[in-house]
Amino acid sequence: MTRYKIIVNPTSGRGAGEGAVPLIDQMLSDHGLEFDMVRTQRPWQAAELAQQAITDGYDVVVAAGGEGTANEVLNGLMWAKLAGSGNAAMGILSVGRGNDFAFGMGIPNDLAAGCQALAQNQRRTVDVGRVVGGQYPEGRYFGNGVGIGFDAVVGFVALEMKRLSGFPSYIVAALKTIFLYYKAPLVRIEYDDQMFTMPALMVSIMNGRRLGGGFLMAPEGEVDDGLLDLCIAEQVSRARIFTLIPRFMAGTQATQKPIRTGRTQRIVVTAVEGILPAHADGETLCTEGQQLSMELLPSQIDILSPSPEAPQ
């Protein structure tokens, strides 16, 4: 019988993680699953618990939380794989704010549907990204994407908000950030046979599709195509940023002149003048970075995701 390890971040979604514990317990029991549940108490504990779960013989390790919890579980699974300890599939129960990681993996936002997906045990092999630089010279894995510049600062500002959560917090944060951070650093971007230097307001490197709970940075992104999707915004005026925000919400920004898109397996971004604030799956990589290198590792882990015909 499939054994599930459920790793809950009780502080996810400003306490929604703790509130979801009895619901998760009841729903998974109703599905007849064999599972153990544990709460995290400190940063990076989810990664350690995920790695240990493989050693303990669990078949599926589930992140019950938001972006950070999912990212840590992903890193723990990759550590175990790299160490030769074994493999386990990854599941996600969305109880965070943005839930963009889950969205990109095709996992429903609704908790009941998420539990049903775990019971269905339908697996999909997906790619995993790795970023080197900032606070992680040894590297950090990511499942959804890396944001450099404007969108990273938006995430930092959103985290400071006490009254708003979810997509509304990112909208307000984006509006605030327009006035806090609109001077783009001069960056050198290198990928494939291209190298160019430009004032870049934002460089998004996506394995998934969405950031900030509703900004479609890579509307056609696929987590199993072996490529990173790039969305690069040139320096523009504050007024122009306002007009671009709805485009990102609709996923139509590629039609706009200040936006460059592309696909690659590896990309390096270097600050020529200025600094690079950056995040990976919503988790801070650096606030004053100088160089970040991202690569995609194809077909790394299995994700439990509903089959296309399943209701979501």
ZAMARGU-4260 file (C-alpha; in steps of 0.2 Angstrom, whole numbers, plus 5000, padded with zeros to 4 digits):
<rodrens>
0) 5000/5000/5000 | 5006/5017/4996 | 5013/5027/5011 | 5011/5046/5012 | 5021/5058/5022
5) 5012/5074/5025 | 5023/5089/5029 | 5012/5104/5035 | 5018/5121/5037 | 5006/5128/5051
10) 5010/5146/5047 | 5007/5145/5028 | 4993/5157/5023 | 4994/5166/5039 | 4989/5151/5049
15) 4978/5143/5036 | 4990/5128/5036 | 4986/5124/5055 | 4968/5127/5051 | 4968/5114/5037
20) 4976/5100/5048 | 4959/5092/5054 | 4952/5094/5037 | 4967/5085/5029 | 4967/5072/5042
25) 4948/5068/5039 | 4949/5069/5020 | 4964/5058/5018 | 4956/5045/5031 | 4940/5045/5021
30) 4950/5041/5005 | 4958/5026/5015 | 4976/5032/5013 | 4990/5026/5024 | 4998/5042/5030
35) 5008/5051/5044 | 5007/5070/5047 | 5020/5081/5054 | 5021/5100/5057 | 5037/5110/5053
40) 5043/5122/5066 | 5058/5131/5058 | 5065/5136/5040 | 5072/5121/5030 | 5064/5108/5041
45) 5052/5103/5027 | 5067/5099/5016 | 5075/5088/5030 | 5059/5079/5034 | 5056/5076/5015
50) 5074/5069/5014 | 5071/5058/5029 | 5054/5052/5023 | 5063/5044/5008 | 5075/5035/5020
55) 5060/5029/5030 | 5052/5021/5015 | 5038/5033/5011 | 5031/5032/4993 | 5024/5050/4992
60) 5030/5066/5001 | 5017/5079/5002 | 5019/5098/5005 | 5004/5105/5014 | 5008/5124/5013
65) 5013/5137/5001 | 5027/5141/4989 | 5041/5140/5002 | 5035/5123/5009 | 5033/5116/4992
70) 5051/5122/4987 | 5058/5115/5003 | 5050/5098/5000 | 5057/5098/4982 | 5074/5102/4988
75) 5073/5088/5001 | 5068/5076/4987 | 5082/5081/4976 | 5095/5080/4990 | 5090/5062/4993
80) 5091/5058/4975 | 5108/5066/4973 | 5114/5056/4988 | 5107/5040/4981 | 5095/5037/4995
85) 5080/5034/4984 | 5065/5042/4976 | 5048/5047/4981 | 5034/5056/4972 | 5029/5073/4977
90) 5011/5079/4982 | 5005/5096/4986 | 4990/5102/4996 | 4988/5121/4993 | 4985/5131/5009
95) 4997/5145/5005 | 4994/5163/4998 | 4999/5162/4980 | 5000/5143/4976 | 5009/5146/4960
100) 5020/5131/4962 | 5004/5120/4963 | 4996/5129/4948 | 5011/5126/4937 | 5010/5107/4941
105) 4992/5106/4937 | 4987/5103/4955 | 4970/5110/4960 | 4969/5125/4973 | 4954/5117/4982
110) 4959/5107/4997 | 4946/5093/4994 | 4951/5091/4976 | 4970/5091/4981 | 4966/5076/4993
115) 4957/5067/4979 | 4972/5070/4968 | 4983/5061/4981 | 4971/5047/4982 | 4970/5045/4963
120) 4989/5043/4963 | 4991/5049/4945 | 5009/5053/4942 | 5018/5065/4930 | 5036/5066/4928
125) 5042/5085/4928 | 5058/5095/4926 | 5066/5104/4940 | 5076/5120/4940 | 5092/5124/4949
130) 5099/5141/4953 | 5117/5146/4959 | 5121/5162/4967 | 5116/5175/4980 | 5114/5166/4997
135) 5115/5149/4988 | 5132/5147/4980 | 5130/5129/4982 | 5113/5130/4972 | 5095/5129/4976
140) 5082/5119/4967 | 5065/5127/4961 | 5050/5120/4953 | 5040/5135/4947 | 5052/5149/4944
145) 5065/5162/4948 | 5061/5181/4948 | 5075/5194/4946 | 5071/5213/4949 | 5054/5220/4950
150) 5044/5204/4953 | 5056/5199/4967 | 5053/5216/4976 | 5034/5214/4974 | 5036/5197/4983
155) 5046/5205/4997 | 5034/5219/4999 | 5019/5207/4999 | 5027/5197/5013 | 5027/5213/5024
160) 5008/5215/5022 | 4998/5210/5038 | 4980/5213/5032 | 4980/5206/5014 | 4984/5189/5008
165) 4983/5180/4991 | 4982/5188/4974 | 4976/5205/4982 | 4992/5207/4992 | 5003/5205/4976
170) 4992/5218/4967 | 4994/5231/4981 | 5013/5226/4982 | 5015/5228/4964 | 5008/5246/4964
175) 5019/5250/4979 | 5034/5243/4971 | 5031/5254/4956 | 5036/5269/4967 | 5050/5259/4977
180) 5059/5250/4963 | 5058/5257/4945 | 5076/5260/4941 | 5082/5245/4932 | 5100/5238/4935
185) 5111/5236/4919 | 5112/5218/4917 | 5121/5206/4905 | 5110/5191/4900 | 5118/5176/4892
190) 5109/5160/4885 | 5111/5149/4871 | 5121/5159/4858 | 5115/5176/4864 | 5123/5188/4875
195) 5116/5206/4877 | 5117/5220/4890 | 5102/5230/4894 | 5093/5240/4908 | 5081/5226/4914
200) 5067/5230/4925 | 5063/5211/4927 | 5070/5194/4922 | 5058/5180/4925 | 5065/5162/4922
205) 5050/5150/4923 | 5048/5131/4924 | 5029/5134/4928 | 5017/5147/4922 | 5012/5160/4935
210) 5019/5171/4949 | 5011/5181/4963 | 4995/5171/4962 | 4989/5179/4946 | 5003/5185/4935
215) 5006/5174/4920 | 5024/5176/4917 | 5025/5161/4905 | 5007/5158/4899 | 5012/5143/4888
220) 5025/5136/4900 | 5026/5117/4903 | 5034/5109/4917 | 5039/5094/4907 | 5046/5101/4890
225) 5064/5102/4895 | 5065/5121/4894 | 5064/5137/4904 | 5053/5150/4898 | 5060/5168/4899
230) 5051/5184/4901 | 5062/5200/4901 | 5056/5217/4903 | 5066/5232/4898 | 5067/5248/4908
235) 5051/5258/4906 | 5042/5273/4915 | 5031/5271/4930 | 5016/5275/4919 | 5021/5261/4907
240) 5022/5249/4921 | 5004/5252/4926 | 4999/5248/4908 | 5009/5232/4908 | 5002/5225/4924
245) 4985/5220/4916 | 4995/5212/4902 | 5004/5201/4914 | 4987/5196/4922 | 4980/5191/4905
250) 4997/5183/4899 | 4997/5194/4884 | 5013/5204/4888 | 5023/5196/4874 | 5014/5207/4862
255) 5021/5223/4870 | 5037/5231/4864 | 5047/5232/4881 | 5045/5213/4883 | 5057/5200/4877
260) 5053/5181/4878 | 5063/5166/4874 | 5066/5148/4879 | 5082/5140/4885 | 5090/5126/4896
265) 5102/5138/4904 | 5104/5156/4907 | 5116/5168/4917 | 5111/5185/4923 | 5125/5197/4929
270) 5123/5214/4936 | 5135/5226/4927 | 5128/5241/4936 | 5117/5240/4951 | 5111/5224/4961
275) 5100/5209/4958 | 5085/5206/4970 | 5079/5189/4967 | 5068/5174/4973 | 5066/5156/4969
280) 5048/5150/4971 | 5044/5165/4981 | 5059/5162/4993 | 5073/5175/4994 | 5089/5171/4985
285) 5097/5188/4987 | 5093/5206/4990 | 5109/5213/4982 | 5115/5199/4971 | 5128/5201/4957
290) 5126/5185/4947 | 5114/5171/4946 | 5115/5155/4935 | 5099/5145/4931 | 5098/5128/4923
295) 5084/5116/4919 | 5086/5097/4924 | 5074/5087/4913 | 5063/5073/4920 | 5068/5074/4938
300) 5054/5069/4950 | 5036/5063/4949 | 5022/5074/4954 | 5004/5068/4959 | 4993/5078/4948
305) 4975/5074/4942 | 4973/5066/4926 | 4965/5078/4912 | 4948/5070/4914 | 4947/5071/4932
310) 4936/5085/4939 | 4946/5100/4947
</rodrens>
